[in-house]
Amino acid sequence: MNFAIGLATASGALTGLVFVAVSLHTADVLGSAFHRRRAESTFVILLGILTASLLLLLPGQGRAVVAAEMLFVGAVMVYRTARTWPVLRTGLTHEAGISYVLG
């Protein structure tokens, strides 16, 4: 329970920071297709972590329900990554490819 609270707090704070950073540097982020996709990916990943941690905090859930929720959130993230990769691959530099794969 404490882990889920900490995870929700951290991911919520980081999501807000990414939103503020992108808002402050909108022209730079929107000017580059790679940075635009990278900011979007970071935001979506943090929202996925926030969603998963908040689902863990719902009271009265059994293990099977929690497992189904985590599998669903994971499947959405895998689908989004698979959908984004072909777009990123077209203008990918070597450094950006390493960054994307490690991320």
Rosetta constraint file for C-alpha pairs under 8 A:
AtomPair CA 1 CA 5 HARMONIC 6.42 0.50
AtomPair CA 1 CA 56 HARMONIC 7.75 0.50
AtomPair CA 1 CA 57 HARMONIC 6.83 0.50
AtomPair CA 2 CA 6 HARMONIC 6.18 0.50
AtomPair CA 3 CA 7 HARMONIC 6.03 0.50
AtomPair CA 4 CA 8 HARMONIC 5.99 0.50
AtomPair CA 4 CA 53 HARMONIC 5.14 0.50
AtomPair CA 4 CA 54 HARMONIC 7.16 0.50
AtomPair CA 4 CA 56 HARMONIC 6.31 0.50
AtomPair CA 4 CA 57 HARMONIC 6.51 0.50
AtomPair CA 5 CA 9 HARMONIC 6.14 0.50
AtomPair CA 5 CA 53 HARMONIC 7.26 0.50
AtomPair CA 5 CA 54 HARMONIC 7.88 0.50
AtomPair CA 5 CA 57 HARMONIC 7.38 0.50
AtomPair CA 6 CA 10 HARMONIC 6.09 0.50
AtomPair CA 7 CA 11 HARMONIC 5.94 0.50
AtomPair CA 7 CA 49 HARMONIC 7.76 0.50
AtomPair CA 7 CA 50 HARMONIC 7.27 0.50
AtomPair CA 7 CA 53 HARMONIC 6.11 0.50
AtomPair CA 8 CA 12 HARMONIC 5.87 0.50
AtomPair CA 8 CA 49 HARMONIC 7.57 0.50
AtomPair CA 8 CA 50 HARMONIC 5.24 0.50
AtomPair CA 8 CA 51 HARMONIC 8.00 0.50
AtomPair CA 8 CA 53 HARMONIC 5.27 0.50
AtomPair CA 8 CA 54 HARMONIC 6.18 0.50
AtomPair CA 9 CA 13 HARMONIC 6.16 0.50
AtomPair CA 10 CA 14 HARMONIC 6.12 0.50
AtomPair CA 11 CA 15 HARMONIC 5.92 0.50
AtomPair CA 11 CA 46 HARMONIC 5.78 0.50
AtomPair CA 11 CA 47 HARMONIC 7.38 0.50
AtomPair CA 11 CA 49 HARMONIC 6.46 0.50
AtomPair CA 11 CA 50 HARMONIC 5.42 0.50
AtomPair CA 12 CA 16 HARMONIC 6.28 0.50
AtomPair CA 12 CA 46 HARMONIC 7.62 0.50
AtomPair CA 12 CA 47 HARMONIC 7.72 0.50
AtomPair CA 12 CA 50 HARMONIC 6.16 0.50
AtomPair CA 13 CA 17 HARMONIC 6.26 0.50
AtomPair CA 14 CA 18 HARMONIC 6.14 0.50
AtomPair CA 14 CA 46 HARMONIC 7.24 0.50
AtomPair CA 15 CA 19 HARMONIC 6.23 0.50
AtomPair CA 15 CA 43 HARMONIC 6.13 0.50
AtomPair CA 15 CA 46 HARMONIC 5.76 0.50
AtomPair CA 15 CA 47 HARMONIC 6.78 0.50
AtomPair CA 16 CA 20 HARMONIC 6.20 0.50
AtomPair CA 17 CA 21 HARMONIC 6.04 0.50
AtomPair CA 18 CA 22 HARMONIC 6.08 0.50
AtomPair CA 18 CA 39 HARMONIC 7.66 0.50
AtomPair CA 18 CA 42 HARMONIC 7.77 0.50
AtomPair CA 18 CA 43 HARMONIC 6.69 0.50
AtomPair CA 19 CA 23 HARMONIC 6.07 0.50
AtomPair CA 19 CA 43 HARMONIC 7.47 0.50
AtomPair CA 20 CA 24 HARMONIC 6.14 0.50
AtomPair CA 21 CA 25 HARMONIC 6.30 0.50
AtomPair CA 22 CA 26 HARMONIC 5.50 0.50
AtomPair CA 22 CA 29 HARMONIC 6.78 0.50
AtomPair CA 22 CA 39 HARMONIC 7.28 0.50
AtomPair CA 25 CA 29 HARMONIC 6.22 0.50
AtomPair CA 26 CA 30 HARMONIC 5.92 0.50
AtomPair CA 27 CA 31 HARMONIC 5.82 0.50
AtomPair CA 28 CA 32 HARMONIC 6.81 0.50
AtomPair CA 29 CA 33 HARMONIC 7.85 0.50
AtomPair CA 29 CA 35 HARMONIC 5.29 0.50
AtomPair CA 29 CA 36 HARMONIC 5.17 0.50
AtomPair CA 29 CA 39 HARMONIC 7.59 0.50
AtomPair CA 30 CA 35 HARMONIC 7.25 0.50
AtomPair CA 30 CA 36 HARMONIC 5.46 0.50
AtomPair CA 31 CA 35 HARMONIC 7.96 0.50
AtomPair CA 31 CA 36 HARMONIC 7.67 0.50
AtomPair CA 32 CA 36 HARMONIC 6.05 0.50
AtomPair CA 33 CA 37 HARMONIC 6.18 0.50
AtomPair CA 34 CA 38 HARMONIC 5.97 0.50
AtomPair CA 34 CA 88 HARMONIC 6.73 0.50
AtomPair CA 34 CA 91 HARMONIC 7.55 0.50
AtomPair CA 34 CA 92 HARMONIC 7.59 0.50
AtomPair CA 34 CA 96 HARMONIC 7.89 0.50
AtomPair CA 35 CA 39 HARMONIC 5.94 0.50
AtomPair CA 36 CA 40 HARMONIC 6.20 0.50
AtomPair CA 37 CA 41 HARMONIC 5.97 0.50
AtomPair CA 37 CA 88 HARMONIC 7.38 0.50
AtomPair CA 38 CA 42 HARMONIC 6.10 0.50
AtomPair CA 39 CA 43 HARMONIC 6.12 0.50
AtomPair CA 40 CA 44 HARMONIC 6.12 0.50
AtomPair CA 41 CA 45 HARMONIC 6.01 0.50
AtomPair CA 42 CA 46 HARMONIC 6.15 0.50
AtomPair CA 43 CA 47 HARMONIC 6.15 0.50
AtomPair CA 44 CA 48 HARMONIC 6.08 0.50
AtomPair CA 45 CA 49 HARMONIC 6.30 0.50
AtomPair CA 45 CA 77 HARMONIC 7.22 0.50
AtomPair CA 46 CA 50 HARMONIC 6.10 0.50
AtomPair CA 47 CA 51 HARMONIC 6.00 0.50
AtomPair CA 48 CA 52 HARMONIC 6.13 0.50
AtomPair CA 48 CA 73 HARMONIC 6.59 0.50
AtomPair CA 48 CA 77 HARMONIC 7.22 0.50
AtomPair CA 49 CA 53 HARMONIC 6.10 0.50
AtomPair CA 50 CA 54 HARMONIC 6.10 0.50
AtomPair CA 51 CA 55 HARMONIC 6.13 0.50
AtomPair CA 51 CA 73 HARMONIC 7.80 0.50
AtomPair CA 52 CA 56 HARMONIC 6.35 0.50
AtomPair CA 52 CA 69 HARMONIC 7.44 0.50
AtomPair CA 52 CA 70 HARMONIC 6.33 0.50
AtomPair CA 52 CA 73 HARMONIC 6.58 0.50
AtomPair CA 53 CA 57 HARMONIC 6.66 0.50
AtomPair CA 54 CA 58 HARMONIC 6.98 0.50
AtomPair CA 55 CA 66 HARMONIC 7.67 0.50
AtomPair CA 55 CA 69 HARMONIC 7.30 0.50
AtomPair CA 56 CA 66 HARMONIC 6.70 0.50
AtomPair CA 61 CA 65 HARMONIC 6.11 0.50
AtomPair CA 61 CA 66 HARMONIC 6.57 0.50
AtomPair CA 62 CA 66 HARMONIC 6.40 0.50
AtomPair CA 63 CA 67 HARMONIC 6.02 0.50
AtomPair CA 64 CA 68 HARMONIC 6.14 0.50
AtomPair CA 65 CA 69 HARMONIC 6.21 0.50
AtomPair CA 66 CA 70 HARMONIC 6.19 0.50
AtomPair CA 67 CA 71 HARMONIC 6.08 0.50
AtomPair CA 68 CA 72 HARMONIC 6.10 0.50
AtomPair CA 69 CA 73 HARMONIC 6.26 0.50
AtomPair CA 70 CA 74 HARMONIC 6.01 0.50
AtomPair CA 71 CA 75 HARMONIC 5.95 0.50
AtomPair CA 72 CA 76 HARMONIC 6.24 0.50
AtomPair CA 73 CA 77 HARMONIC 6.35 0.50
AtomPair CA 74 CA 78 HARMONIC 6.18 0.50
AtomPair CA 75 CA 79 HARMONIC 6.06 0.50
AtomPair CA 76 CA 80 HARMONIC 6.15 0.50
AtomPair CA 77 CA 81 HARMONIC 6.16 0.50
AtomPair CA 78 CA 82 HARMONIC 6.12 0.50
AtomPair CA 79 CA 83 HARMONIC 6.12 0.50
AtomPair CA 80 CA 84 HARMONIC 6.10 0.50
AtomPair CA 81 CA 85 HARMONIC 6.08 0.50
AtomPair CA 82 CA 86 HARMONIC 7.61 0.50
AtomPair CA 83 CA 87 HARMONIC 7.75 0.50
AtomPair CA 84 CA 88 HARMONIC 6.40 0.50
AtomPair CA 85 CA 89 HARMONIC 5.95 0.50
AtomPair CA 86 CA 90 HARMONIC 6.72 0.50
AtomPair CA 87 CA 91 HARMONIC 7.93 0.50
AtomPair CA 88 CA 92 HARMONIC 6.05 0.50
AtomPair CA 89 CA 97 HARMONIC 7.83 0.50
AtomPair CA 92 CA 96 HARMONIC 6.03 0.50
AtomPair CA 92 CA 97 HARMONIC 6.04 0.50
AtomPair CA 93 CA 97 HARMONIC 6.09 0.50
AtomPair CA 94 CA 98 HARMONIC 6.38 0.50
AtomPair CA 95 CA 99 HARMONIC 6.21 0.50
AtomPair CA 96 CA 100 HARMONIC 6.07 0.50
AtomPair CA 97 CA 101 HARMONIC 6.10 0.50
AtomPair CA 98 CA 102 HARMONIC 6.06 0.50
AtomPair CA 99 CA 103 HARMONIC 5.97 0.50
